[in-house]
């Protein structure tokens, strides 16, 4: 409860690390034992080496089932491996060129719209724009569907996502906790029934699922009517062919197909949009870094024929751009904590010795069947032992100054924001290219600065970080800054 009620997200976890070390024993629901884990070796053990021993908790199954159904983020074991194997080709490196072109087109469209908006008022909520961009990018590259959000279309699915996430993040009440406790103690098969419990959170989650399934069913109907669709390795192509595959290992039931589309909309929109918006704020508040970034991007454009967009290989040759993206992902850990359940007694190794109640130190942590693990990705991302004494500060140069980074986990730059291992983010390359293209376009076209009277504040929530404005927390998610067109 203390963790959920803190007003500065991550602060309590940081204090515990200082006092006890990178694994802390706490009590979870109704005194159930739990461990807060931010140690790199322990995270690697749980997420990469012994994944089967530490599945997602049964309480997470209930909320996930209500929100998405049998989607990739919810299912476990063989079903998860099968779904992941089927969908992985849609996120391979060979797709990156097409994504980059699409993000470039839509990013430029967004830049044009922002230019028109700031003719009247230079203060904007950049999150509104990055949310529209993220939705249009997902729609076209994954579903071959044009949402038209940047063009001003009202897209109700975005509202439903925001509502479901907001309610789940901030309005889970005593009844939801009771449902979660029941889930932990009842067999896994009860998750489907508990997901229908009439609580506020459950109602909001179920509403998003119904809404997104309706959208997904329309997209799939159009795809199934067009035999050419099966020939492509994008998400719709793979889902189309797997929906009538004969081989059981390649086959997805229609409910699973709809659940994947619901998953991608949810997993890919808010995460990328808020990362991008926070990144824009960080460079707005660090003008020297912004200037350095702009110079690097302009130099790369100068090497290309006029009006030719940058390709994925060009973005990879921009060291400061990539350092800024890594630093932003490190400091702004979208999904700040993930839970896992211990299914059999285990001994978890740690990289940094942990202090026990009697004051002695240990480098192994025994855990028992039924214990919960709270994997604190945000605390790991700010550990001074991994990142140096300036771990809490913005310093993209840490990725370029040759300092040793005492860890080897995560999917990008040793940062854990995309999680790790076989349950790590499937869309991380998609997200990185979107961040590269959009950041480059923003600094090329605008001078960004802070609004002197407003400061960004990360708002408290159960699972993820929501950027808002200090003193205007009740207005919800927004990232406000000033934008001036560069002629
Ligand atoms: C900055 C943007 C993003 C961040 C920070 C992020 C973060 C994460 C994290 C932490 C997980 C693990 C969640 C868990 O185990 O409970 C995850 C899983 C996942 N993400 Fe992302 N994500 C991002 C963008 C995307 C995008 C753009 C897509 C799709 C286009 C995507 C698709 C997925 C999927 C399908 C999973 C489930 C993987 C599995 O369980 O096998 N994500 N993401």
Boltz pocket constraint, residues with backbone or C-beta under 6 A from the ligand:
constraints:
  - pocket:
      binder: B
      contacts: [[A, 72], [A, 73], [A, 74], [A, 84], [A, 263], [A, 264], [A, 267], [A, 268], [A, 269], [A, 271], [A, 272], [A, 275], [A, 334], [A, 335], [A, 338], [A, 416], [A, 417], [A, 418], [A, 419], [A, 422], [A, 423], [A, 424], [A, 425], [A, 426], [A, 427], [A, 428], [A, 430], [A, 431]]
      max_distance: 6.0
